[in-house]
Amino acid sequence: MPTLLNLKTSLLSETACIFISFSAIFPQENTCLKVLDVSWNGFEDHGSELIASATAVNDVIVDLNLSANRIGAKGLGLVLKALSSNKSIKSLNVRMKDSVILIK
């Protein structure tokens, strides 16, 4: 069973995204975390930029849920760009207010 970190509705701040990106996601720190759920936290483009930076170099996480945050077009673009160098993520959920983007 994959190791899961569920931070759904934890009201994460942009600062918490920094912590997640540097301590939980970077590969030298993460060897077992497979599923990361940071949905419903309200972070915006800066938070998604930090998550995207970590995602670009992580080769362990297979499922990333960023849905129901305040990620705009810029943040979404950064996350999608990060996926171009990430070969491990099999499922990405970035559902937003009026649309759903689910990549598997």
N, C-alpha and C positions, 0 to 999 in steps of 0.2 A: 504494500500500500504506500502511495506517495506521501512524503511529509508535507503537511499543509500548514500554512500560516494564514489564518483567517482574521483579517483586521477590518472586516465589513462593519460599517457604521461606527467606527471608532473615533470619528471626528478628527482625523489626522490633519495636522497643519502642514504647511509647506516645509517646516523644519523637520517634521516627522518623516517626510519624504526623503529628506537628506539622509536621515538615519537609516531608513530602509535601503536606500540606494547604496550607501557605503558599507553597511554592516551585514545586511541580510542577503543581498543579491550578488555582489561581486564574487566571482568564482573562487578567489583565494580564501574567502570567508565562508562561502556556501558550497558544501559538497553533497547536501542531502535534500534541500528544500526544493520540492517539485511543483507545488501549487501555491500561488500567492494571490490572495483575494483582498484588494484594497478598495472595493466598491463602496459607494455611498459615503464618501468622506469629504466631498466638497472641495478637494484641491483643484487648482487651475492649471494653466499651461506650464508654470514654473515647476510645479510638482510633477507633472507628466514628463517634463524635460529631464528631471533628475532620474525618474524611473526609466525613461528611454535610454539614458546614458549607461545605466547599469545593465539594462536588458541587452544592449548591443554587445556586451562582452561576456554575458552569462551563458554557459552551455549546460545548465542543469535544470532550470525551470522549464516545465512543459505546459503549464496552464497559468495564464495571467488574466485576472479580472480587474479592469479599471472602470467598470460601468458606473453610471450615475454619479459621476464627478462633474466638475465644471470645466472639463477639457474642451478647448476651442479648436479651431482648424489648425492653428500653429502647433499646439500640443499633440494633436492627433497625427499631424504630419511627421513630427519628431519620433513618435512611437512607431509609426509605420516604417520610417527610414531605419530605425534601429533593428527592425525585424529583418531587413535585408542582409544583415551580418549575423543574425541569430538563427542557428539551425535547430535549436532544441524546442522552441515554443511551437506546440501543436494546436493550442487553443488560446485565442485572444478575444476577450469580450470588452468592448468599449462602447456599450450601449449608452446613448445620450438621450436627452429629453424626448425628441421626436423621431429618433432613428436608432437602428440597431446595426452594429457592425460586429459580426461574429466570424472569426477566421479560424478554420480548422485545417 
